[in-house]
Amino acid sequence: MSESIAAIREKLSQVTSEQDPFFQLCTQDERKGVQKLLQSTRKKWEKEAKLAAKLIEMKRYETDLFKQGFQYIAGVDEVGRGPLAGPVVAAAVILPADFSVVGINDSKQLNEAKRDMLFEVIKKEAISIGIGIIDHDIIDQVNIYEATKIAMREALEKLNPAPDFVLIDAMPLKYSESELSLIKGDTKSISIAAASIIAKVTRDRIMQQYDELYPGYDFANNMGYGTKKHLNGLDTIGICPIHRLSFSPVKEAKLHFESLK
């Protein structure tokens, strides 16, 4: 074969099977560069096959529910139960039956760039999205578990059309007679995983804005979790208006600075 490596790379990018005549022709080319291209092409196909299989696996609950006659299946998830500051955010997402975007998974397993990209794709393709945001003061009043349920209900109530089945990550919500709670649901259900991405990106952007209002705690990077920089900020600055006063060590920091007055 007399074609350049660059030309072969371009043609291989359009090939989808080892049975393709061009791929077979390339296997006879003994140049190391061509053999490396064949190897990388096989790896690309293997990765694509795994993603396609993962998509089918992630849709198995939804697929079964669609077969039972349900039309608007909502996945629900939350982000922000553990941080020392900021709101808890829940999202509810209804996806169409033919949703086929690969790579959607638990938002914690995705990097920021991937989450942001999928956030836009989900917003574009979802039938409906609802978001519930419950601030720190309500969390302090009712506790984080109850605040999370309030956020989830708020997200569900914003859906239009209303869901006829609800898939929820981890906690039973009793929002609907037709619902299923799944442990680690954001790794098992495409709808819950999509909701986790919407909730995570939404909350991260809120915390990045709070970082500008309340510098010194590194909110833009830790999202309110108790990292070393955050705890150092509590020790040196004290609490700020979005800290959860019912959480340790925020409670202790508040008492410490009050004792100095």
C-alpha positions in Angstrom: 0.0 0.0 0.0 1.4 3.3 -1.0 -0.9 5.7 0.9 0.5 7.9 3.6 -0.1 7.1 7.3 -2.2 10.3 7.5 -4.4 9.2 4.6 -4.8 5.8 6.1 -5.7 7.3 9.5 -8.4 9.4 7.8 -9.9 6.4 6.0 -9.8 4.2 9.1 -11.8 6.8 11.0 -14.7 5.9 8.7 -14.4 2.1 9.0 -16.7 0.3 11.4 -15.6 -3.3 11.1 -12.6 -5.5 10.7 -14.4 -7.1 7.8 -14.2 -3.9 5.9 -12.0 -4.4 2.7 -9.9 -1.4 3.5 -9.2 -2.7 7.1 -8.3 -6.0 5.7 -5.9 -4.4 3.2 -4.3 -2.4 6.0 -3.5 -5.7 7.9 -1.2 -6.6 5.0 0.8 -3.3 5.4 3.9 -4.1 7.5 4.7 -0.5 8.4 4.7 0.0 12.2 2.7 3.2 11.8 -0.1 1.3 10.0 -0.1 -1.5 12.6 -0.4 1.0 15.4 -3.3 2.6 13.6 -5.1 -0.8 13.4 -4.4 -1.4 17.1 -5.8 2.0 18.1 -8.8 1.5 15.8 -9.6 -1.8 17.5 -9.3 -0.2 20.9 -11.7 2.6 19.8 -14.3 0.0 18.7 -13.9 -1.9 21.9 -14.5 1.3 23.9 -17.6 2.1 21.8 -19.0 -1.4 22.2 -18.6 -1.1 26.0 -20.4 2.2 26.0 -23.2 0.9 23.9 -23.5 -2.1 26.2 -23.5 0.2 29.2 -26.3 2.3 27.7 -28.5 -0.8 27.2 -27.7 -1.8 30.8 -28.5 1.7 32.1 -31.9 1.7 30.2 -33.1 -1.7 31.4 -35.5 -0.3 34.1 -36.9 2.3 31.7 -37.2 -0.2 28.9 -39.2 -2.6 31.1 -41.4 0.2 32.3 -42.1 1.4 28.8 -43.1 -2.1 27.9 -45.6 -2.0 30.8 -47.2 1.0 29.3 -45.7 3.9 31.3 -44.9 6.9 29.2 -43.3 9.5 31.4 -40.7 7.9 33.6 -38.9 10.4 35.9 -35.4 9.7 37.4 -34.7 11.7 40.6 -31.4 12.3 42.3 -29.8 14.8 44.7 -26.5 16.5 45.3 -25.2 18.2 48.4 -26.2 16.2 51.4 -22.7 16.2 52.9 -21.3 19.8 52.4 -21.0 22.2 55.3 -22.4 25.1 53.2 -24.8 25.8 50.5 -28.1 24.2 49.4 -29.1 20.7 48.7 -30.1 20.4 45.0 -32.4 17.7 43.5 -33.2 17.1 39.9 -36.0 15.1 38.2 -35.6 14.2 34.5 -38.0 12.5 32.0 -36.1 11.1 29.0 -37.7 9.9 25.7 -37.8 6.2 25.1 -35.3 6.6 22.2 -32.7 8.5 24.2 -29.4 7.0 23.1 -26.6 9.2 24.4 -23.7 7.1 25.5 -21.5 8.0 28.5 -24.2 9.0 31.0 -23.4 7.7 34.4 -23.2 8.7 38.0 -22.1 12.4 37.9 -19.4 11.7 40.5 -17.7 9.3 38.0 -17.5 12.0 35.3 -15.0 14.9 35.0 -16.3 18.5 34.9 -15.9 18.8 31.2 -17.9 15.6 30.5 -20.6 16.6 33.0 -21.0 20.1 31.4 -21.2 18.5 27.9 -23.8 16.0 29.0 -25.7 18.6 31.0 -26.4 20.5 27.7 -27.3 17.3 25.8 -29.8 16.3 28.5 -31.3 19.7 28.6 -31.8 19.6 24.8 -33.2 16.1 24.6 -35.2 15.6 27.8 -38.9 15.7 27.7 -38.9 17.6 30.9 -36.5 18.7 33.7 -37.4 19.9 37.2 -35.0 21.3 39.8 -35.5 21.7 43.5 -33.2 23.8 45.6 -33.4 23.9 49.4 -31.2 26.4 51.1 -29.0 26.0 54.2 -31.6 27.6 56.5 -34.3 25.1 55.7 -31.7 22.3 56.1 -30.9 23.6 59.6 -34.6 23.7 60.5 -35.7 20.3 59.3 -32.4 18.3 59.0 -30.6 17.3 55.8 -32.6 14.1 55.2 -36.0 15.9 55.2 -34.6 18.8 53.2 -33.4 16.3 50.6 -36.9 14.9 50.3 -38.4 18.4 50.0 -35.9 19.2 47.2 -36.9 15.9 45.4 -40.6 16.6 45.7 -40.1 20.2 44.5 -38.1 18.9 41.4 -40.9 16.4 40.6 -43.6 19.0 40.9 -41.9 21.2 38.3 -42.1 18.4 35.7 -44.5 19.0 32.7 -45.9 16.5 31.9 -46.2 14.9 35.3 -44.5 11.6 35.6 -46.5 8.3 35.6 -43.6 6.4 37.2 -40.7 7.6 39.4 -37.2 6.1 39.8 -35.4 7.4 42.8 -31.8 7.1 43.9 -31.5 5.4 47.3 -34.3 6.9 49.4 -38.0 6.0 49.3 -39.9 9.2 48.6 -43.6 8.1 48.6 -44.3 10.8 46.0 -46.3 8.4 43.8 -47.9 5.0 44.0 -45.8 4.1 41.0 -42.2 4.5 42.1 -39.1 2.5 42.7 -36.1 3.3 45.0 -32.8 2.0 43.7 -29.6 1.7 45.8 -26.8 3.3 43.7 -29.5 4.2 41.2 -27.3 6.7 39.4 -25.2 3.7 38.2 -28.2 1.6 37.3 -30.8 3.9 35.6 -30.2 6.3 32.7 -32.9 8.6 34.1 -31.5 8.8 37.6 -28.0 9.3 36.2 -29.2 12.1 34.0 -30.8 13.7 37.1 -27.6 13.4 39.0 -25.7 15.3 36.2 -28.4 18.0 36.1 -28.3 18.4 39.9 -24.5 18.3 40.2 -23.8 20.9 37.5 -26.6 23.1 38.9 -25.2 23.0 42.4 -21.6 23.4 41.4 -22.4 26.6 39.5 -24.3 27.9 42.5 -21.3 27.3 44.7 -19.0 28.9 42.2 -21.1 32.0 42.4 -21.1 31.9 46.2 -17.2 31.7 46.1 -17.3 35.2 44.6 -19.6 36.5 47.3 -17.8 34.7 50.2 -14.1 34.3 49.4 -11.8 32.5 51.7 -13.4 29.1 51.8 -12.5 27.8 48.3 -16.2 27.1 47.5 -15.4 27.1 43.8 -13.3 24.0 44.2 -14.7 22.2 47.2 -18.4 23.0 46.6 -18.9 23.5 50.3 -17.4 20.1 51.4 -15.1 20.2 54.5 -11.7 20.3 52.7 -8.6 21.6 54.4 -9.0 25.0 52.8 -12.6 25.2 53.8 -11.8 24.3 57.4 -9.0 26.8 57.5 -11.4 29.4 56.3 -13.8 28.5 59.2 -10.9 28.8 61.6 -9.6 32.1 60.4 -12.7 33.9 59.1 -15.5 32.2 60.9 -18.9 31.3 59.3 -20.5 33.0 56.4 -24.3 33.4 55.6 -24.6 30.1 53.6 -23.0 27.8 56.2 -25.2 25.1 57.7 -25.2 25.9 61.4 -26.5 22.5 62.4 -23.4 20.8 60.9 -20.1 20.2 62.7 -17.6 21.9 62.6 -19.6 24.9 61.5 -21.5 24.8 64.9 -18.1 24.8 66.7 -16.7 27.6 64.6 -19.8 29.8 65.4 -19.5 29.1 69.1 -15.8 29.9 69.1 -16.2 33.3 67.4 -19.1 34.2 69.6 -17.0 33.5 72.6 -14.4 36.0 71.4 -16.9 38.8 71.4 
